[in-house]
């Protein structure tokens, strides 16, 4: 947090939008899950190779 009293002020300065958060969460989900199954760190590294 940037030290503002209100999270809304921080969000405004950080240009946080619901659309951006949603897009980022979809990217995280795609990295962590494969057909609904959690992928381990080792499997993730193997996929990158």
Helices and strands as residue ranges (DSSP letters): H 7-14, H 18-32, E 33-34, E 37-38, H 41-48
